[in-house]
Amino acid sequence: MSTRSLSLHSASIAETHAIAAVVAELSRPGDIIVLAGEMGAGKTAFAQGFGTAIGVTDRVTSPTFTLVHSYPIESGPRAGKVTLHHADLYRLERTGEVADLALRELAEFSGIVLVEWGDVVDMFGEHLVVHLDSEIPDDLDADADADTTADPDDDSDVLALDGARHIEIDAVGAGWAGRWARLMSGLEPFEC
């Protein structure tokens, strides 16, 4: 399978949402988008930006315990025609459990599927991978280690980060080939 790749920088949660919006604009029914990265890397934040951009009016939340949340698209040109399915594979231990979720089938029936922790299995065929890594500035990390008198309830350092991320987007297979140039163009302001 062919692979195309983009390397992006997001300086904030708002920019992560903007990147997700570009991907959402170019997504179509049948797409599976794998969201990868460590705990707290911004997978759900990306899903929230994607959902808002595609026309989901409900709040997108992590499906860690329910495994899959389905959101009808209620606004915009896809309203009533497409459903966004948001899955989280973190708690699953076997490939059979993933297969039981029928994510490919959800995509085939006018769905777009976002899969958090989807990189733990290799069963999606053509798909897009969005890998998010949080970026903690070296000076902030050093300051946190050096300051032993810090107030444990003071989260100003975390708020100051505002979700800076390194984001890699990879297309696996030919499914995004016809959209890749538009994806690159839309994401150009965020390229590393």
Backbone bond lengths (Angstrom), bond angles and torsions (degrees), N, CA, C in turn:
res aa  C-N    CA-C-N  psi(-1)  N-CA   C-N-CA  omega(-1)  CA-C   N-CA-C  phi
1 M - - - 1.453 - - 1.519 109.51 -
2 S 1.317 116.17 140.64 1.464 119.81 178.80 1.521 110.40 -78.71
3 T 1.325 114.99 152.25 1.456 120.31 178.92 1.520 109.13 -132.29
4 R 1.313 116.15 133.92 1.458 123.53 173.16 1.522 105.97 -116.20
5 S 1.350 117.65 152.30 1.455 119.52 -173.94 1.525 111.89 -143.97
6 L 1.330 115.28 144.14 1.465 123.60 174.12 1.519 108.55 -129.85
7 S 1.323 117.35 142.09 1.453 122.93 176.33 1.526 107.87 -116.23
8 L 1.331 116.40 122.74 1.462 121.63 -172.60 1.526 111.47 -126.78
9 H 1.321 115.47 159.17 1.463 122.09 172.84 1.517 108.38 -124.80
10 S 1.312 115.29 130.70 1.453 122.26 174.18 1.524 107.38 -116.79
11 A 1.315 116.67 124.22 1.462 120.55 -178.11 1.525 112.82 -88.46
12 S 1.340 117.52 -8.17 1.462 119.93 -175.38 1.521 110.62 -159.53
13 I 1.319 115.06 169.22 1.470 120.52 174.27 1.522 109.42 -61.04
14 A 1.313 117.88 -39.15 1.471 121.11 179.22 1.527 110.71 -60.87
15 E 1.330 117.82 -39.81 1.461 120.28 178.09 1.534 111.18 -70.74
16 T 1.334 117.24 -35.60 1.468 119.52 174.93 1.523 109.54 -62.05
17 H 1.326 117.03 -41.46 1.468 120.87 176.10 1.529 110.96 -63.20
18 A 1.334 117.51 -38.36 1.465 120.85 179.33 1.532 110.83 -66.18
19 I 1.318 117.37 -40.25 1.465 121.18 176.22 1.526 109.47 -62.93
20 A 1.325 116.39 -45.00 1.465 121.00 178.52 1.530 110.82 -60.53
21 A 1.339 116.61 -36.03 1.468 120.73 -179.67 1.525 111.37 -65.05
22 V 1.326 117.16 -38.27 1.471 120.50 177.86 1.526 109.61 -64.10
23 V 1.331 116.34 -44.59 1.461 120.16 178.45 1.528 109.99 -63.29
24 A 1.328 116.90 -42.59 1.474 121.20 -179.54 1.523 111.30 -61.66
25 E 1.321 116.77 -41.56 1.461 121.20 -178.97 1.524 111.39 -59.47
26 L 1.324 116.99 -34.73 1.458 121.39 -176.59 1.534 113.65 -94.71
27 S 1.327 116.22 -5.47 1.457 120.08 179.58 1.520 110.63 -74.81
28 R 1.333 113.84 154.50 1.465 118.64 179.54 1.526 108.85 -142.57
29 P 1.315 116.90 161.63 1.467 119.08 178.56 1.522 110.60 -53.66
30 G 1.316 115.18 138.45 1.458 121.53 -177.28 1.514 112.95 100.88
31 D 1.338 117.57 -12.75 1.459 120.86 -179.04 1.525 111.69 -77.20
32 I 1.320 114.30 140.40 1.461 122.01 169.94 1.521 106.42 -118.31
33 I 1.323 115.14 127.40 1.458 121.56 -178.81 1.521 107.54 -121.58
34 V 1.321 115.81 115.38 1.452 122.73 -178.40 1.521 108.70 -89.19
35 L 1.330 116.30 126.97 1.461 122.26 177.47 1.521 107.86 -105.10
36 A 1.324 116.30 115.79 1.458 121.46 -174.87 1.518 110.13 -119.12
37 G 1.321 115.51 157.40 1.458 121.59 178.03 1.509 110.27 143.27
38 E 1.306 115.15 163.86 1.462 120.83 -179.39 1.531 111.08 -67.33
39 M 1.307 115.56 169.36 1.458 122.24 175.83 1.529 108.37 -55.88
40 G 1.318 117.28 130.44 1.457 121.69 178.44 1.516 114.82 80.93
41 A 1.322 117.71 9.79 1.466 120.44 -177.02 1.526 113.04 -77.97
42 G 1.318 118.19 -14.92 1.453 120.25 177.49 1.521 115.25 114.45
43 K 1.327 117.31 16.53 1.462 120.61 -178.90 1.530 111.36 -61.83
44 T 1.310 117.03 -47.15 1.464 119.93 -179.68 1.523 110.66 -69.45
45 A 1.326 117.99 -35.81 1.467 120.41 176.41 1.525 110.00 -61.54
46 F 1.331 117.12 -41.30 1.459 120.77 176.41 1.525 109.70 -61.51
47 A 1.331 116.76 -45.48 1.467 121.13 179.85 1.530 111.01 -60.78
48 Q 1.324 117.45 -37.66 1.462 120.86 178.73 1.522 110.78 -64.88
49 G 1.322 117.22 -45.53 1.461 120.57 177.55 1.512 111.78 -63.55
50 F 1.318 116.71 -39.67 1.460 122.36 177.79 1.527 109.87 -61.99
51 G 1.328 116.49 -49.09 1.464 121.15 -178.69 1.517 112.68 -60.14
52 T 1.309 116.75 -46.45 1.465 120.51 178.68 1.523 110.54 -60.28
53 A 1.313 116.84 -44.50 1.462 121.17 -177.06 1.528 112.59 -66.73
54 I 1.318 116.43 -33.03 1.462 119.39 -175.91 1.534 112.47 -85.03
55 G 1.331 116.67 -12.82 1.459 119.64 176.09 1.513 115.81 113.25
56 V 1.331 117.28 16.43 1.463 120.94 174.75 1.525 107.07 -78.52
57 T 1.331 116.66 128.37 1.463 119.61 -179.19 1.528 112.53 -97.62
58 D 1.330 117.38 -18.33 1.464 120.68 175.37 1.520 109.25 -77.43
59 R 1.315 116.07 157.86 1.468 120.64 175.60 1.523 108.50 -72.41
60 V 1.320 117.52 126.58 1.463 122.80 177.44 1.523 107.96 -81.42
61 T 1.328 115.79 123.90 1.459 121.31 -179.49 1.525 109.65 -124.39
62 S 1.308 115.75 162.44 1.462 120.80 -179.32 1.522 110.25 -68.52
63 P 1.336 117.60 129.39 1.464 120.77 178.66 1.530 112.65 -91.88
64 T 1.318 117.43 36.24 1.465 121.12 -175.19 1.523 112.26 -54.64
65 F 1.316 118.51 -42.15 1.459 120.66 -175.34 1.523 112.89 -95.66
66 T 1.328 117.77 -27.70 1.467 120.02 179.05 1.526 111.46 -92.78
67 L 1.300 117.67 -10.53 1.463 127.59 177.67 1.522 114.57 74.92
68 V 1.339 119.12 -41.77 1.465 121.25 178.37 1.526 109.36 -141.46
69 H 1.322 115.38 129.85 1.469 121.56 169.16 1.524 106.93 -111.37
70 S 1.319 116.24 137.05 1.462 120.54 176.99 1.523 108.59 -115.25
71 Y 1.332 114.73 132.95 1.460 121.37 -176.91 1.522 109.30 -124.98
72 P 1.320 117.14 119.22 1.474 117.55 173.07 1.521 109.16 -69.06
73 I 1.309 115.78 142.77 1.458 120.03 175.92 1.514 106.29 -85.59
74 E 1.329 115.30 117.51 1.466 120.97 -169.37 1.510 114.45 -111.19
75 S 1.324 117.86 -4.91 1.462 119.06 178.04 1.517 109.12 -139.37
76 G 1.315 116.09 159.12 1.459 120.91 179.14 1.516 112.34 86.97
77 P 1.324 116.27 -175.12 1.466 121.19 -174.18 1.529 114.54 -67.28
78 R 1.330 117.99 -18.41 1.468 120.39 -179.48 1.522 113.20 -97.40
79 A 1.322 116.66 4.06 1.466 121.44 -176.59 1.522 110.76 -54.25
80 G 1.325 114.85 129.21 1.451 121.42 178.07 1.518 115.13 75.17
81 K 1.312 118.17 -2.58 1.467 121.43 -176.63 1.521 113.22 -109.15
82 V 1.316 117.21 -22.86 1.462 122.21 -173.03 1.522 109.00 -135.69
83 T 1.333 115.58 147.90 1.461 121.62 174.62 1.523 108.16 -119.39
84 L 1.326 115.65 136.27 1.456 120.99 174.09 1.519 107.67 -94.45
85 H 1.329 116.42 125.42 1.463 122.46 176.62 1.526 107.30 -111.38
86 H 1.315 115.94 129.30 1.466 121.82 -177.21 1.524 107.24 -119.97
87 A 1.324 116.76 113.64 1.461 121.85 -176.86 1.522 110.71 -112.81
88 D 1.326 115.07 156.02 1.460 121.73 177.16 1.527 107.22 -135.41
89 L 1.328 117.43 116.62 1.456 122.39 -175.90 1.529 113.03 -96.54
90 Y 1.315 117.97 6.42 1.463 121.94 -172.50 1.533 112.58 -54.39
91 R 1.311 117.55 -42.17 1.459 120.93 -174.52 1.528 113.69 -85.76
92 L 1.319 118.03 -5.41 1.462 120.21 -176.87 1.521 110.56 -84.82
93 E 1.308 115.92 142.51 1.460 120.85 -175.01 1.524 113.65 -112.58
94 R 1.330 117.45 -19.37 1.458 119.37 -175.96 1.523 110.62 -127.71
95 T 1.313 116.21 149.20 1.459 121.73 177.76 1.525 110.71 -58.94
96 G 1.321 117.04 -34.81 1.465 121.12 178.64 1.520 112.06 -60.85
97 E 1.327 116.92 -35.72 1.466 120.39 177.75 1.523 110.82 -65.59
98 V 1.326 116.13 -37.42 1.458 120.91 177.86 1.525 109.23 -67.25
99 A 1.318 116.85 -44.59 1.464 120.86 179.24 1.526 111.17 -59.83
100 D 1.334 117.02 -36.19 1.469 121.24 179.56 1.524 112.46 -62.31
101 L 1.320 118.43 -23.42 1.464 121.15 179.26 1.527 112.06 -73.69
102 A 1.323 117.79 -16.73 1.474 124.00 176.94 1.536 111.68 55.31
103 L 1.321 116.53 46.32 1.466 120.67 -176.93 1.527 111.97 -66.11
104 R 1.312 117.83 -38.88 1.476 119.98 177.81 1.526 110.49 -63.14
105 E 1.322 116.43 -38.72 1.465 119.97 178.32 1.523 111.05 -66.53
106 L 1.334 116.99 -39.04 1.462 119.98 177.00 1.525 110.51 -60.58
107 A 1.317 116.75 -38.94 1.460 120.62 178.19 1.527 110.65 -67.52
108 E 1.311 117.29 -40.50 1.467 121.45 -176.74 1.530 112.94 -65.68
109 F 1.318 117.46 -27.74 1.466 120.89 -178.55 1.522 110.75 -99.39
110 S 1.334 115.59 66.98 1.466 123.50 177.77 1.517 112.82 55.24
111 G 1.319 116.24 41.60 1.448 120.28 178.84 1.512 112.41 -122.81
112 I 1.303 114.52 153.93 1.458 123.15 168.35 1.524 104.09 -117.43
113 V 1.327 116.99 130.78 1.458 121.01 -173.71 1.524 110.55 -117.48
114 L 1.331 115.66 123.40 1.462 122.85 171.34 1.522 106.88 -100.99
115 V 1.333 117.67 128.53 1.458 120.85 -175.78 1.526 110.25 -123.42
116 E 1.339 116.53 103.86 1.459 120.04 174.18 1.522 108.47 -73.34
117 W 1.319 116.30 140.83 1.463 124.26 -177.73 1.532 111.06 62.18
118 G 1.319 117.60 22.48 1.459 121.57 -179.62 1.503 113.82 -70.79
119 D 1.326 117.15 -12.29 1.460 119.99 -179.85 1.527 112.48 -76.00
120 V 1.332 117.87 -4.61 1.459 120.56 -179.97 1.533 111.87 -80.15
121 V 1.324 117.28 -11.55 1.467 121.53 177.44 1.524 109.30 -127.75
122 D 1.298 116.28 156.97 1.458 121.15 177.93 1.526 107.44 -121.19
123 M 1.330 115.36 78.96 1.458 118.23 -175.56 1.526 113.47 -145.44
124 F 1.326 117.33 19.64 1.458 118.53 -174.25 1.524 114.32 -104.04
125 G 1.314 118.60 -5.46 1.467 119.76 -178.72 1.524 109.41 64.94
126 E 1.330 116.47 -134.41 1.468 120.30 177.64 1.528 109.28 -69.96
127 H 1.326 114.62 130.51 1.467 118.98 -179.63 1.524 109.50 -164.93
128 L 1.310 114.81 172.11 1.460 122.01 175.32 1.524 106.93 -110.59
129 V 1.328 116.52 136.45 1.464 121.08 176.46 1.524 107.71 -111.64
130 V 1.321 115.89 126.98 1.462 122.44 174.18 1.525 105.84 -114.12
131 H 1.323 116.38 108.66 1.462 121.21 -178.80 1.521 108.61 -104.28
132 L 1.322 116.38 120.32 1.460 122.27 -177.56 1.523 110.49 -109.95
133 D 1.327 116.11 135.19 1.463 123.08 174.69 1.516 107.85 -128.38
134 S 1.328 115.77 128.98 1.462 118.25 176.46 1.510 109.00 -71.81
135 E 1.310 115.49 147.70 1.460 121.28 179.71 1.520 108.50 -116.11
136 I 1.319 115.95 111.28 1.458 120.71 176.54 1.522 106.94 -104.46
137 P 1.329 117.46 116.19 1.468 119.23 -179.43 1.521 110.96 -56.07
138 D 1.342 116.77 140.29 1.461 121.86 -178.63 1.526 112.26 -56.13
139 D 1.340 117.46 -39.65 1.458 119.69 -177.89 1.526 111.60 -68.16
140 L 1.337 118.00 -33.51 1.458 120.78 177.99 1.520 109.73 -69.70
141 D 1.328 117.03 -41.35 1.447 121.60 179.81 1.527 109.99 -63.24
142 A 1.330 117.47 -42.56 1.468 121.67 179.00 1.522 111.08 -66.24
143 D 1.344 116.39 -40.46 1.462 120.17 178.72 1.519 110.70 -63.28
144 A 1.321 117.77 -39.57 1.460 121.08 -179.33 1.522 110.45 -65.52
145 D 1.351 117.58 -38.69 1.452 120.99 179.33 1.525 111.56 -69.54
146 A 1.329 117.67 -35.01 1.459 121.91 -175.07 1.523 112.76 -79.80
147 D 1.317 118.23 -27.62 1.461 121.42 -173.45 1.524 110.42 -93.54
148 T 1.325 116.68 96.83 1.461 120.28 -179.45 1.521 111.60 -89.36
149 T 1.340 118.55 -5.33 1.456 121.34 179.70 1.520 111.97 -100.08
150 A 1.336 117.28 8.80 1.461 120.55 -176.97 1.526 111.15 -63.30
151 D 1.310 114.87 144.85 1.457 121.98 176.56 1.526 108.51 -71.09
152 P 1.346 119.31 120.65 1.459 120.83 -177.37 1.532 113.07 -64.75
153 D 1.324 117.64 -19.00 1.464 120.44 178.40 1.519 112.66 -89.99
154 D 1.340 117.50 -3.60 1.464 121.83 179.79 1.516 109.34 -86.92
155 D 1.331 115.74 108.40 1.461 119.58 -179.50 1.524 111.42 -105.63
156 S 1.341 117.95 27.28 1.461 120.81 -177.63 1.529 111.99 -62.99
157 D 1.358 117.50 -33.27 1.464 119.14 177.28 1.520 111.21 -62.55
158 V 1.313 116.29 -43.58 1.458 120.66 179.36 1.522 109.75 -65.50
159 L 1.321 116.82 -43.00 1.455 119.71 179.62 1.523 111.06 -65.94
160 A 1.338 116.45 -34.70 1.466 119.77 179.39 1.524 111.15 -64.70
161 L 1.332 117.53 -32.10 1.458 120.50 178.20 1.523 111.15 -65.08
162 D 1.317 116.48 -37.58 1.455 123.48 179.29 1.523 112.79 47.70
163 G 1.311 116.55 32.71 1.447 119.53 171.59 1.509 117.08 81.72
164 A 1.324 119.63 33.32 1.459 120.46 176.17 1.525 109.22 -61.21
165 R 1.316 116.17 134.14 1.459 121.36 -174.47 1.519 111.40 -140.92
166 H 1.338 115.43 149.23 1.454 122.31 164.45 1.528 104.15 -102.50
167 I 1.321 117.08 128.61 1.469 121.26 -175.92 1.518 109.06 -126.01
168 E 1.324 115.50 125.65 1.464 122.51 174.32 1.525 107.15 -107.64
169 I 1.318 116.63 131.41 1.458 120.93 175.89 1.522 107.72 -118.91
170 D 1.318 115.22 124.37 1.458 122.05 -178.91 1.526 109.43 -125.66
171 A 1.319 116.27 132.55 1.460 121.61 174.22 1.519 107.66 -98.76
172 V 1.316 116.35 123.72 1.456 122.35 179.00 1.522 107.43 -104.83
173 G 1.302 116.64 120.01 1.456 121.08 -177.26 1.518 110.78 89.79
174 A 1.324 115.67 -175.02 1.468 121.51 -174.40 1.522 113.87 -91.68
175 G 1.322 118.10 -3.36 1.462 121.50 -174.36 1.523 115.86 -56.87
176 W 1.324 117.67 -30.02 1.466 121.29 -179.41 1.523 112.10 -103.52
177 A 1.324 118.18 2.71 1.466 121.31 -175.73 1.527 112.27 -56.72
178 G 1.311 118.14 -45.11 1.461 121.40 -178.99 1.518 113.88 -71.78
179 R 1.328 116.95 -15.74 1.475 121.69 -179.20 1.515 112.23 -107.06
180 W 1.336 117.17 -6.31 1.459 120.44 -171.70 1.526 112.98 -61.74
181 A 1.319 118.17 -42.88 1.475 120.29 -179.42 1.523 110.37 -62.39
182 R 1.325 117.63 -40.35 1.478 120.14 177.79 1.523 111.03 -68.48
183 L 1.322 117.33 -36.44 1.458 120.77 177.02 1.527 109.91 -63.58
184 M 1.331 116.87 -46.63 1.470 121.00 178.52 1.528 110.72 -59.91
185 S 1.316 116.41 -43.63 1.462 120.28 -179.30 1.525 111.23 -63.59
186 G 1.324 117.12 -44.74 1.459 120.93 -179.20 1.519 113.38 -67.20
187 L 1.332 116.61 -28.18 1.467 121.20 -177.93 1.517 113.49 -98.33
188 E 1.316 117.20 1.87 1.471 121.70 -177.89 1.531 113.58 -51.95
189 P 1.351 119.96 -40.51 1.474 119.05 -179.57 1.531 113.57 -62.76
190 F 1.332 117.71 -16.05 1.457 121.33 -176.21 1.518 113.49 -106.45
191 E 1.344 117.63 0.21 1.472 120.48 -175.93 1.515 111.64 -65.93
192 C 1.323 115.90 143.68 1.472 121.89 177.15 1.502 109.67 -78.76
